[in-house]
Amino acid sequence: MSMRRKCLAFATGVCLFSGGASAQSIVDHFNVGRVATADEIAKYFAIPPSGAGLPAGSGTAKAGAAIFADTCAACHGDKLQGNPAKGIGGDRLIGGQGTLASKTPVKTVESYWPYATTLFDYIKRAMPFNAPGSLKDDEVYALVAYILSEARIIKPTEIMDAKSLPKVQMPNRDGFIPDPRPELQLYR
């Protein structure tokens, strides 16, 4: 992409997010590009702690265990222990509670992440490593249920969906300083 197009794309983004010119007027004026669809834009926003924007679907830990074995275990280990020794670099996913203030902190879903919705969002957008975004919503819910179940954050029989996921109380929920900025209008 040329420098001119990069600058134009940046300026377009600034205008859109600052409440300036509409996307369509920029496309019309500069005769470049097209207005992004709602589905395209949705891919660039994270699921907030409230769960706004979570898709329909559901999953269980039992279904998640099979998906994990087929899709995730090669990087994250068959017991969610990670695979850094093999050079694959898949992070450890469970354990480590109470270690963050120690000299050897272990950052995992269980010890570090404050919201279960973040786990859904991350898996949905970034996993598996070799095919990010390829998992169906039910598969993502199932993987989240499996990971949270193995970490003993939820019961193995609990079903994860758009209603239950935001209610999960993560062990480190209170370990962060809240962002004082108001939520974006998009999530209200």
MDTraj code that builds the backbone (N, CA, C; nanometers):
import mdtraj as md
import numpy as np

residues = "MET SER MET ARG ARG LYS CYS LEU ALA PHE ALA THR GLY VAL CYS LEU PHE SER GLY GLY ALA SER ALA GLN SER ILE VAL ASP HIS PHE ASN VAL GLY ARG VAL ALA THR ALA ASP GLU ILE ALA LYS TYR PHE ALA ILE PRO PRO SER GLY ALA GLY LEU PRO ALA GLY SER GLY THR ALA LYS ALA GLY ALA ALA ILE PHE ALA ASP THR CYS ALA ALA CYS HIS GLY ASP LYS LEU GLN GLY ASN PRO ALA LYS GLY ILE GLY GLY ASP ARG LEU ILE GLY GLY GLN GLY THR LEU ALA SER LYS THR PRO VAL LYS THR VAL GLU SER TYR TRP PRO TYR ALA THR THR LEU PHE ASP TYR ILE LYS ARG ALA MET PRO PHE ASN ALA PRO GLY SER LEU LYS ASP ASP GLU VAL TYR ALA LEU VAL ALA TYR ILE LEU SER GLU ALA ARG ILE ILE LYS PRO THR GLU ILE MET ASP ALA LYS SER LEU PRO LYS VAL GLN MET PRO ASN ARG ASP GLY PHE ILE PRO ASP PRO ARG PRO GLU LEU GLN LEU TYR ARG".split()
xyz = np.array([
    [0.0847, -0.1171, 0.0000],
    [0.0000, 0.0000, 0.0000],
    [0.0893, 0.1235, 0.0000],
    [0.0567, 0.2169, -0.0838],
    [0.1370, 0.3376, -0.0941],
    [0.1208, 0.4233, 0.0313],
    [0.2158, 0.5131, 0.0510],
    [0.2097, 0.6028, 0.1661],
    [0.0834, 0.6883, 0.1612],
    [0.0452, 0.7327, 0.0414],
    [-0.0748, 0.8155, 0.0275],
    [-0.1982, 0.7387, 0.0750],
    [-0.2083, 0.6126, 0.0344],
    [-0.3239, 0.5324, 0.0747],
    [-0.3215, 0.5037, 0.2243],
    [-0.2027, 0.4817, 0.2800],
    [-0.1926, 0.4597, 0.4242],
    [-0.2390, 0.5831, 0.5004],
    [-0.1969, 0.6990, 0.4564],
    [-0.2377, 0.8242, 0.5213],
    [-0.3875, 0.8453, 0.5076],
    [-0.4416, 0.8146, 0.3892],
    [-0.5843, 0.8294, 0.3674],
    [-0.6624, 0.7332, 0.4562],
    [-0.6155, 0.6105, 0.4670],
    [-0.6828, 0.5128, 0.5531],
    [-0.6800, 0.5592, 0.6983],
    [-0.5658, 0.6110, 0.7427],
    [-0.5552, 0.6617, 0.8790],
    [-0.6498, 0.7792, 0.9011],
    [-0.6495, 0.8720, 0.8068],
    [-0.7369, 0.9895, 0.8185],
    [-0.8836, 0.9483, 0.8196],
    [-0.9179, 0.8489, 0.7382],
    [-1.0549, 0.7995, 0.7362],
    [-1.0926, 0.7437, 0.8724],
    [-1.0042, 0.6650, 0.9302],
    [-1.0301, 0.6092, 1.0632],
    [-1.0469, 0.7172, 1.1680],
    [-0.9617, 0.8180, 1.1628],
    [-0.9703, 0.9277, 1.2596],
    [-1.1045, 0.9991, 1.2454],
    [-1.1449, 1.0259, 1.1220],
    [-1.2727, 1.0942, 1.0987],
    [-1.3897, 1.0105, 1.1481],
    [-1.3860, 0.8816, 1.1194],
    [-1.4969, 0.7954, 1.1597],
    [-1.5086, 0.7854, 1.3108],
    [-1.3962, 0.7694, 1.3783],
    [-1.4009, 0.7508, 1.5225],
    [-1.4122, 0.8822, 1.5990],
    [-1.3888, 0.9924, 1.5335],
    [-1.4003, 1.1207, 1.6023],
    [-1.5329, 1.1887, 1.5738],
    [-1.6196, 1.1218, 1.4990],
    [-1.7504, 1.1787, 1.4719],
    [-1.7502, 1.2782, 1.3575],
    [-1.6453, 1.2804, 1.2780],
    [-1.6351, 1.3729, 1.1657],
    [-1.7132, 1.3229, 1.0455],
    [-1.6539, 1.3319, 0.9301],
    [-1.7194, 1.2952, 0.8049],
    [-1.7628, 1.1497, 0.8058],
    [-1.8692, 1.1209, 0.7311],
    [-1.9164, 0.9832, 0.7231],
    [-1.8227, 0.9018, 0.6350],
    [-1.8258, 0.7716, 0.6539],
    [-1.7424, 0.6831, 0.5737],
    [-1.7780, 0.6957, 0.4258],
    [-1.9083, 0.7048, 0.3976],
    [-1.9510, 0.7137, 0.2581],
    [-1.9018, 0.8431, 0.1937],
    [-1.9049, 0.9542, 0.2680],
    [-1.8595, 1.0810, 0.2087],
    [-1.7097, 1.0780, 0.1807],
    [-1.6334, 1.0090, 0.2626],
    [-1.4894, 0.9973, 0.2385],
    [-1.4638, 0.9119, 0.1151],
    [-1.5358, 0.7994, 0.1046],
    [-1.5211, 0.7133, -0.0133],
    [-1.5590, 0.7920, -0.1385],
    [-1.6706, 0.8633, -0.1333],
    [-1.7156, 0.9418, -0.2496],
    [-1.6159, 1.0525, -0.2849],
    [-1.5675, 1.1247, -0.1851],
    [-1.4780, 1.2384, -0.2093],
    [-1.3437, 1.1952, -0.2691],
    [-1.2842, 1.0916, -0.2125],
    [-1.1509, 1.0510, -0.2564],
    [-1.1551, 0.9415, -0.3634],
    [-1.2737, 0.8855, -0.3882],
    [-1.2896, 0.7791, -0.4858],
    [-1.1935, 0.6630, -0.4585],
    [-1.1854, 0.6266, -0.3304],
    [-1.0967, 0.5188, -0.2882],
    [-1.1734, 0.4259, -0.1947],
    [-1.1617, 0.2975, -0.2177],
    [-1.2168, 0.1992, -0.1265],
    [-1.3677, 0.1904, -0.1273],
    [-1.4211, 0.1354, -0.0188],
    [-1.5649, 0.1211, -0.0003],
    [-1.5928, 0.1233, 0.1495],
    [-1.7151, 0.1436, 0.1853],
    [-1.7543, 0.1438, 0.3256],
    [-1.7532, -0.0006, 0.3746],
    [-1.6935, -0.0241, 0.4903],
    [-1.6902, -0.1589, 0.5482],
    [-1.8300, -0.2007, 0.5908],
    [-1.8583, -0.3296, 0.5767],
    [-1.9876, -0.3818, 0.6207],
    [-1.9881, -0.3941, 0.7729],
    [-2.1059, -0.4075, 0.8295],
    [-2.1184, -0.4244, 0.9745],
    [-2.0454, -0.5509, 1.0209],
    [-2.0529, -0.6589, 0.9409],
    [-1.9830, -0.7826, 0.9764],
    [-1.8314, -0.7641, 0.9766],
    [-1.7798, -0.6871, 0.8818],
    [-1.6353, -0.6612, 0.8767],
    [-1.5907, -0.5778, 0.9967],
    [-1.6678, -0.4784, 1.0313],
    [-1.6342, -0.3932, 1.1451],
    [-1.6418, -0.4716, 1.2758],
    [-1.7395, -0.5593, 1.2866],
    [-1.7583, -0.6370, 1.4094],
    [-1.6362, -0.7209, 1.4445],
    [-1.5583, -0.7596, 1.3455],
    [-1.4393, -0.8416, 1.3701],
    [-1.3295, -0.7644, 1.4439],
    [-1.3400, -0.6316, 1.4499],
    [-1.2350, -0.5511, 1.5102],
    [-1.2694, -0.4993, 1.6487],
    [-1.3742, -0.5488, 1.7075],
    [-1.4119, -0.5058, 1.8406],
    [-1.4131, -0.6245, 1.9337],
    [-1.3615, -0.6056, 2.0522],
    [-1.3556, -0.7122, 2.1512],
    [-1.4895, -0.7261, 2.2227],
    [-1.5144, -0.8455, 2.2719],
    [-1.6322, -0.8693, 2.3546],
    [-1.6009, -0.8114, 2.4922],
    [-1.6819, -0.7179, 2.5408],
    [-1.6555, -0.6566, 2.6713],
    [-1.6972, -0.7495, 2.7861],
    [-1.6614, -0.7168, 2.9095],
    [-1.6985, -0.7994, 3.0247],
    [-1.8486, -0.8249, 3.0359],
    [-1.9301, -0.7317, 2.9902],
    [-2.0759, -0.7485, 2.9981],
    [-2.1270, -0.8592, 2.9074],
    [-2.0477, -0.8988, 2.8097],
    [-2.0884, -1.0012, 2.7144],
    [-2.1606, -0.9461, 2.5933],
    [-2.1781, -0.8145, 2.5853],
    [-2.2440, -0.7551, 2.4689],
    [-2.1719, -0.7990, 2.3424],
    [-2.2471, -0.8456, 2.2465],
    [-2.1883, -0.8894, 2.1207],
    [-2.1559, -1.0379, 2.1144],
    [-2.1741, -1.1104, 2.2247],
    [-2.1513, -1.2544, 2.2183],
    [-2.2529, -1.3159, 2.1227],
    [-2.2097, -1.4090, 2.0407],
    [-2.3013, -1.4696, 1.9433],
    [-2.3902, -1.5766, 2.0067],
    [-2.4909, -1.6185, 1.9318],
    [-2.5744, -1.7308, 1.9731],
    [-2.4887, -1.8566, 1.9712],
    [-2.5340, -1.9569, 2.0421],
    [-2.4624, -2.0835, 2.0471],
    [-2.4361, -2.1234, 2.1900],
    [-2.3799, -2.2415, 2.2079],
    [-2.3478, -2.2901, 2.3415],
    [-2.2484, -2.4043, 2.3305],
    [-2.1913, -2.4386, 2.4450],
    [-2.0957, -2.5487, 2.4468],
    [-2.0772, -2.6050, 2.5856],
    [-2.0334, -2.7297, 2.5908],
    [-2.0079, -2.7986, 2.7173],
    [-1.8613, -2.8370, 2.7272],
    [-1.8190, -2.8629, 2.8497],
    [-1.6805, -2.9050, 2.8724],
    [-1.6517, -3.0371, 2.8017],
    [-1.7486, -3.1281, 2.8006],
    [-1.7289, -3.2579, 2.7353],
    [-1.7009, -3.2390, 2.5860],
    [-1.7804, -3.1560, 2.5201],
    [-1.7565, -3.1288, 2.3778],
    [-1.6231, -3.0557, 2.3597],
    [-1.5923, -2.9652, 2.4514],
    [-1.4686, -2.8890, 2.4439],
    [-1.3448, -2.9762, 2.4578],
    [-1.3534, -3.0820, 2.5389],
    [-1.2387, -3.1714, 2.5575],
    [-1.1984, -3.2360, 2.4248],
    [-1.2961, -3.2775, 2.3471],
    [-1.2667, -3.3407, 2.2176],
    [-1.2086, -3.2386, 2.1198],
    [-1.2647, -3.1193, 2.1180],
    [-1.2134, -3.0147, 2.0289],
    [-1.0719, -2.9766, 2.0696],
    [-1.0491, -2.9648, 2.1998],
    [-0.9163, -2.9295, 2.2498],
    [-0.8138, -3.0346, 2.2067],
    [-0.8474, -3.1617, 2.2233],
    [-0.7545, -3.2696, 2.1869],
    [-0.7181, -3.2633, 2.0383],
    [-0.8159, -3.2332, 1.9553],
    [-0.7923, -3.2294, 1.8099],
    [-0.7271, -3.1003, 1.7619],
    [-0.7579, -2.9883, 1.8266],
    [-0.7216, -2.8580, 1.7729],
    [-0.6170, -2.7822, 1.8533],
    [-0.6125, -2.8048, 1.9836],
    [-0.5335, -2.7181, 2.0711],
    [-0.4181, -2.7868, 2.1446],
    [-0.4318, -2.9157, 2.1700],
    [-0.3355, -2.9861, 2.2544],
    [-0.1936, -2.9858, 2.1982],
    [-0.1791, -2.9813, 2.0672],
    [-0.0452, -2.9819, 2.0080],
    [0.0363, -2.8634, 2.0580],
    [-0.0282, -2.7505, 2.0790],
    [0.0433, -2.6315, 2.1279],
    [0.0320, -2.6140, 2.2790],
    [-0.0864, -2.6411, 2.3331],
    [-0.1106, -2.6115, 2.4744],
    [-0.0962, -2.7325, 2.5657],
    [-0.0582, -2.8467, 2.5121],
    [-0.0381, -2.9666, 2.5926],
    [-0.1674, -3.0407, 2.6192],
    [-0.1577, -3.1710, 2.6363],
    [-0.2784, -3.2514, 2.6542],
    [-0.3492, -3.2261, 2.7871],
    [-0.2807, -3.1629, 2.8802],
    [-0.3407, -3.1298, 3.0098],
    [-0.3408, -2.9786, 3.0339],
    [-0.3382, -2.9013, 2.9257],
    [-0.3411, -2.7554, 2.9288],
    [-0.2168, -2.6959, 2.9940],
    [-0.1081, -2.7706, 2.9969],
    [0.0143, -2.7302, 3.0654],
    [0.1089, -2.6486, 2.9778],
    [0.0756, -2.6311, 2.8490],
    [0.1621, -2.5563, 2.7591],
    [0.2710, -2.6442, 2.7016],
    [0.3402, -2.5929, 2.6009],
    [0.4471, -2.6678, 2.5343],
    [0.5698, -2.5838, 2.5061],
    [0.6136, -2.4972, 2.5960],
    [0.7297, -2.4138, 2.5639],
    [0.8580, -2.4941, 2.5429],
    [0.8721, -2.6100, 2.6072],
    [0.9940, -2.6894, 2.5928],
    [1.0091, -2.7432, 2.4513],
    [0.8989, -2.7661, 2.3836],
    [0.9043, -2.8182, 2.2472],
    [0.9266, -2.7071, 2.1456],
    [0.9336, -2.5834, 2.1930],
    [0.9565, -2.4723, 2.1021],
    [0.8319, -2.4266, 2.0286],
    [0.7191, -2.4872, 2.0592],
    [0.5945, -2.4491, 1.9934],
    [0.5430, -2.3192, 2.0532],
    [0.5636, -2.3019, 2.1812],
    [0.5284, -2.1769, 2.2460],
    [0.3868, -2.1648, 2.2940],
    [0.3066, -2.2708, 2.2867],
    [0.1707, -2.2638, 2.3370],
    [0.1704, -2.2399, 2.4869],
    [0.1014, -2.1356, 2.5312],
    [0.0992, -2.1004, 2.6733],
    [0.0281, -2.2041, 2.7582],
    [0.0711, -2.2102, 2.8814],
    [0.0011, -2.2871, 2.9830],
    [-0.1323, -2.2168, 3.0052],
    [-0.2401, -2.2920, 3.0228],
    [-0.3713, -2.2316, 3.0345],
    [-0.4297, -2.2333, 3.1751],
    [-0.3903, -2.3295, 3.2582],
    [-0.4482, -2.3371, 3.3928],
    [-0.3390, -2.3460, 3.4988],
    [-0.3812, -2.3243, 3.6239],
    [-0.2877, -2.3255, 3.7360],
    [-0.2379, -2.1853, 3.7660],
    [-0.1479, -2.1766, 3.8607],
    [-0.0822, -2.0502, 3.8911],
    [-0.1566, -1.9531, 3.9800],
    [-0.2712, -1.9919, 4.0334],
    [-0.3439, -1.8983, 4.1196],
    [-0.2568, -1.8560, 4.2364],
    [-0.2573, -1.7272, 4.2650],
    [-0.1816, -1.6739, 4.3768],
    [-0.0345, -1.6492, 4.3485],
    [0.0094, -1.6673, 4.2236],
    [0.1522, -1.6521, 4.1933],
    [0.1881, -1.5161, 4.1352],
    [0.0919, -1.4350, 4.1001],
    [0.1220, -1.3113, 4.0277],
    [0.2087, -1.2141, 4.1063],
    [0.1966, -1.2137, 4.2380],
    [0.2779, -1.1235, 4.3200],
    [0.4084, -1.1888, 4.3641],
    [0.4322, -1.3107, 4.3199],
    [0.5544, -1.3817, 4.3588],
    [0.6683, -1.3500, 4.2624],
    [0.7870, -1.4036, 4.2917],
    [0.9022, -1.3837, 4.2039],
    [0.8918, -1.4670, 4.0770],
    [0.8036, -1.5651, 4.0775],
    [0.7837, -1.6502, 3.9603],
    [0.6349, -1.6568, 3.9252],
    [0.5818, -1.5465, 3.8747],
    [0.4394, -1.5461, 3.8413],
    [0.4078, -1.6402, 3.7251],
    [0.2928, -1.7030, 3.7315],
    [0.2461, -1.7909, 3.6254],
    [0.1163, -1.7307, 3.5731],
    [0.1237, -1.6726, 3.4544],
    [0.0058, -1.6086, 3.3955],
    [-0.0722, -1.7109, 3.3133],
    [-0.1896, -1.7423, 3.3610],
    [-0.2784, -1.8353, 3.2917],
    [-0.4194, -1.7774, 3.2897],
    [-0.5077, -1.8456, 3.2205],
    [-0.6487, -1.8072, 3.2216],
    [-0.6980, -1.8053, 3.3656],
    [-0.6565, -1.9025, 3.4410],
    [-0.7007, -1.9192, 3.5793],
    [-0.6424, -1.8134, 3.6736],
    [-0.5192, -1.7757, 3.6538],
    [-0.4544, -1.6860, 3.7500],
    [-0.4567, -1.5393, 3.7109],
    [-0.4731, -1.5099, 3.5823],
    [-0.4508, -1.3740, 3.5355],
    [-0.5743, -1.3082, 3.4748],
    [-0.6468, -1.3794, 3.3917],
    [-0.7551, -1.3195, 3.3146],
    [-0.8711, -1.2794, 3.4047],
    [-0.9171, -1.1537, 3.3969],
    [-1.0241, -1.1103, 3.4865],
    [-1.1651, -1.1464, 3.4399],
    [-1.1847, -1.1723, 3.3104],
    [-1.3191, -1.1983, 3.2589],
    [-1.3202, -1.3187, 3.1648],
    [-1.4204, -1.4026, 3.1786],
    [-1.4357, -1.5188, 3.0909],
    [-1.4705, -1.4762, 2.9491],
    [-1.5345, -1.3606, 2.9343],
    [-1.5682, -1.3123, 2.8001],
    [-1.4427, -1.2849, 2.7181],
    [-1.3358, -1.2453, 2.7840],
    [-1.2088, -1.2211, 2.7149],
    [-1.1547, -1.3514, 2.6581],
    [-1.1721, -1.4600, 2.7299],
    [-1.1279, -1.5909, 2.6819],
    [-1.2036, -1.6283, 2.5544],
    [-1.3357, -1.6092, 2.5549],
    [-1.4139, -1.6366, 2.4342],
    [-1.3624, -1.5522, 2.3183],
    [-1.3502, -1.4232, 2.3423],
    [-1.3082, -1.3303, 2.2375],
    [-1.1721, -1.3691, 2.1793],
    [-1.0779, -1.4010, 2.2659],
    [-0.9427, -1.4342, 2.2199],
    [-0.9433, -1.5631, 2.1368],
    [-1.0097, -1.6657, 2.1875],
    [-1.0141, -1.7916, 2.1130],
    [-1.0836, -1.7710, 1.9788],
    [-1.1935, -1.6985, 1.9792],
    [-1.2708, -1.6755, 1.8560],
    [-1.1877, -1.6042, 1.7496],
    [-1.1140, -1.5031, 1.7902],
    [-1.0404, -1.4224, 1.6917],
    [-0.9014, -1.4755, 1.6594],
    [-0.8335, -1.5393, 1.7544],
    [-0.6913, -1.5689, 1.7361],
    [-0.6530, -1.7168, 1.7329],
    [-0.7452, -1.8055, 1.7589],
    [-0.7112, -1.9470, 1.7648],
    [-0.7924, -2.0264, 1.6635],
    [-0.7429, -2.1422, 1.6225],
    [-0.6104, -2.1954, 1.6506],
    [-0.5037, -2.1156, 1.5768],
    [-0.3826, -2.1279, 1.6224],
    [-0.2725, -2.0477, 1.5699],
    [-0.2582, -2.0597, 1.4185],
    [-0.2781, -2.1801, 1.3664],
    [-0.2590, -2.2023, 1.2225],
    [-0.3820, -2.1644, 1.1393],
    [-0.4947, -2.1333, 1.2040],
    [-0.6165, -2.0970, 1.1304],
    [-0.7044, -2.0071, 1.2174],
    [-0.6547, -1.8889, 1.2540],
    [-0.7320, -1.8033, 1.3438],
    [-0.8687, -1.7673, 1.2867],
    [-0.9676, -1.7675, 1.3754],
    [-1.1031, -1.7318, 1.3352],
    [-1.1802, -1.8426, 1.2661],
    [-1.1245, -1.9614, 1.2606],
    [-1.1894, -2.0707, 1.1878],
    [-1.2868, -2.1519, 1.2716],
    [-1.2867, -2.1327, 1.4019],
    [-1.3749, -2.2109, 1.4889],
    [-1.5171, -2.1555, 1.4853],
    [-1.6143, -2.2472, 1.4891],
    [-1.7546, -2.2073, 1.4967],
    [-1.7839, -2.1599, 1.6392],
    [-1.8876, -2.0803, 1.6538],
    [-1.9215, -2.0250, 1.7851],
    [-1.9464, -2.1346, 1.8885],
    [-2.0164, -2.2414, 1.8507],
    [-2.0395, -2.3515, 1.9448],
    [-1.9073, -2.4157, 1.9882],
    [-1.8119, -2.4255, 1.8965],
    [-1.6812, -2.4822, 1.9308],
    [-1.6073, -2.3909, 2.0286],
    [-1.6176, -2.2610, 2.0095],
    [-1.5506, -2.1676, 2.1001],
    [-1.6135, -2.1757, 2.2382],
    [-1.7461, -2.1769, 2.2451],
    [-1.8133, -2.1909, 2.3756],
    [-1.7703, -2.3210, 2.4440],
    [-1.7599, -2.4294, 2.3665],
    [-1.7194, -2.5579, 2.4231],
    [-1.5756, -2.5531, 2.4742],
    [-1.4862, -2.4922, 2.3996],
    [-1.3468, -2.4796, 2.4452],
    [-1.3379, -2.3958, 2.5720],
    [-1.4133, -2.2871, 2.5770],
    [-1.4153, -2.2035, 2.6969],
    [-1.4674, -2.2850, 2.8152],
    [-1.5750, -2.3602, 2.7947],
    [-1.6304, -2.4436, 2.9020],
    [-1.5265, -2.5454, 2.9493],
    [-1.4554, -2.6066, 2.8555],
    [-1.3543, -2.7060, 2.8920],
    [-1.2405, -2.6439, 2.9728],
    [-1.1876, -2.5336, 2.9274],
    [-1.0763, -2.4688, 2.9975],
    [-1.1198, -2.4235, 3.1367],
    [-1.2357, -2.3596, 3.1455],
    [-1.2842, -2.3127, 3.2761],
    [-1.3162, -2.4293, 3.3691],
    [-1.3644, -2.5383, 3.3132],
    [-1.3944, -2.6579, 3.3924],
    [-1.2659, -2.7219, 3.4449],
    [-1.1659, -2.7337, 3.3596],
    [-1.0387, -2.7928, 3.4023],
    [-0.9695, -2.7062, 3.5082],
    [-0.9964, -2.5767, 3.5054],
    [-0.9400, -2.4858, 3.6052],
    [-1.0266, -2.4806, 3.7321],
    [-1.1334, -2.5566, 3.7307],
    [-1.2282, -2.5623, 3.8433],
    [-1.2935, -2.4257, 3.8721],
    [-1.3124, -2.3481, 3.7673],
    [-1.3810, -2.2197, 3.7795],
    [-1.5309, -2.2406, 3.7603],
    [-1.5675, -2.3349, 3.6752],
    [-1.7072, -2.3751, 3.6596],
    [-1.7159, -2.5261, 3.6786],
    [-1.8369, -2.5748, 3.6976],
    [-1.8589, -2.7196, 3.7087],
    [-1.8527, -2.7813, 3.5688],
    [-1.8059, -2.9056, 3.5589],
    [-1.7957, -2.9712, 3.4275],
    [-1.9296, -2.9832, 3.3553],
    [-2.0401, -2.9747, 3.4283],
    [-2.1723, -2.9894, 3.3682],
    [-2.2331, -2.8569, 3.3220],
    [-2.1694, -2.7449, 3.3529],
    [-2.2250, -2.6148, 3.3150],
    [-2.2145, -2.5924, 3.1650],
    [-2.3175, -2.5309, 3.1113],
    [-2.3212, -2.4965, 2.9687],
    [-2.2827, -2.3501, 2.9542],
    [-2.1909, -2.3221, 2.8654],
    [-2.1501, -2.1837, 2.8402],
    [-2.2239, -2.1319, 2.7173],
    [-2.2813, -2.0137, 2.7320],
    [-2.3481, -1.9450, 2.6230],
    [-2.3437, -1.7949, 2.6509],
    [-2.4136, -1.7166, 2.5701],
    [-2.4080, -1.5705, 2.5833],
    [-2.4630, -1.5212, 2.7168],
    [-2.5505, -1.5986, 2.7808],
    [-2.6068, -1.5570, 2.9099],
    [-2.5198, -1.6014, 3.0267],
    [-2.4677, -1.7225, 3.0205],
    [-2.3914, -1.7757, 3.1345],
    [-2.2466, -1.7277, 3.1383],
    [-2.1855, -1.7078, 3.0235],
    [-2.0434, -1.6724, 3.0190],
    [-2.0094, -1.5434, 3.0935],
    [-2.0844, -1.4338, 3.0741],
    [-2.0492, -1.3104, 3.1463],
    [-2.0667, -1.3211, 3.2981],
    [-2.1413, -1.4204, 3.3432],
    [-2.1651, -1.4378, 3.4870],
    [-2.0540, -1.5153, 3.5576],
    [-1.9634, -1.5752, 3.4819],
    [-1.8544, -1.6534, 3.5416],
    [-1.7646, -1.5602, 3.6228],
    [-1.7388, -1.5967, 3.7461],
    [-1.6511, -1.5179, 3.8328],
    [-1.5089, -1.5731, 3.8232],
    [-1.4249, -1.5024, 3.7532],
    [-1.2862, -1.5446, 3.7367],
    [-1.2086, -1.5176, 3.8651],
    [-1.1119, -1.6038, 3.8984],
    [-1.0372, -1.5878, 4.0231],
    [-0.9641, -1.4544, 4.0373],
    [-0.9230, -1.3937, 3.9279],
    [-0.8486, -1.2677, 3.9359],
    [-0.9327, -1.1478, 3.8907],
    [-1.0631, -1.1594, 3.9015],
    [-1.1502, -1.0507, 3.8564],
    [-1.1162, -0.9188, 3.9256],
    [-1.0826, -0.9219, 4.0523],
    [-1.0543, -0.7992, 4.1270],
    [-0.9061, -0.7634, 4.1309],
    [-0.8265, -0.8287, 4.0480],
    [-0.6822, -0.8046, 4.0489],
    [-0.6363, -0.6924, 3.9573],
    [-0.7280, -0.6191, 3.8991],
    [-0.6939, -0.5120, 3.8058],
    [-0.7590, -0.3818, 3.8496],
    [-0.7002, -0.2709, 3.8087],
    [-0.7582, -0.1395, 3.8343],
    [-0.8533, -0.1100, 3.7196],
    [-0.9795, -0.0804, 3.7486],
    [-1.0762, -0.0563, 3.6401],
    [-1.0395, 0.0658, 3.5555],
    [-1.0728, 0.0585, 3.4286],
    [-1.0532, 0.1693, 3.3353],
    [-1.1606, 0.2738, 3.3649],
    [-1.1218, 0.3970, 3.3994],
    [-1.2211, 0.4978, 3.4368],
    [-1.2968, 0.5579, 3.3187],
    [-1.2531, 0.5284, 3.1969],
    [-1.3202, 0.5860, 3.0801],
    [-1.4570, 0.5212, 3.0612],
    [-1.5544, 0.5969, 3.0121],
    [-1.6872, 0.5388, 2.9884],
    [-1.6804, 0.4373, 2.8750],
    [-1.7715, 0.3391, 2.8806],
    [-1.7761, 0.2392, 2.7738],
    [-1.8141, 0.3063, 2.6434],
    [-1.7722, 0.2471, 2.5345],
    [-1.8102, 0.2977, 2.4029],
    [-1.9602, 0.2823, 2.3842],
    [-2.0203, 0.3690, 2.3100],
    [-2.1632, 0.3613, 2.2804],
    [-2.1983, 0.2276, 2.2130],
    [-2.1022, 0.1695, 2.1439],
    [-2.1249, 0.0452, 2.0730],
    [-2.1729, -0.0645, 2.1660],
    [-2.1288, -0.0660, 2.2889],
    [-2.1596, -0.1735, 2.3813],
    [-2.2819, -0.1460, 2.4683],
    [-2.3473, -0.0383, 2.4493],
    [-2.4629, -0.0076, 2.5349],
    [-2.5905, -0.0551, 2.4741],
])
top = md.Topology()
chain = top.add_chain()
for i, resn in enumerate(residues, 1):
    res = top.add_residue(resn, chain, resSeq=i)
    for name in ("N", "CA", "C"):
        top.add_atom(name, md.element.get_by_symbol(name[0]), res)
traj = md.Trajectory(xyz[None], top)
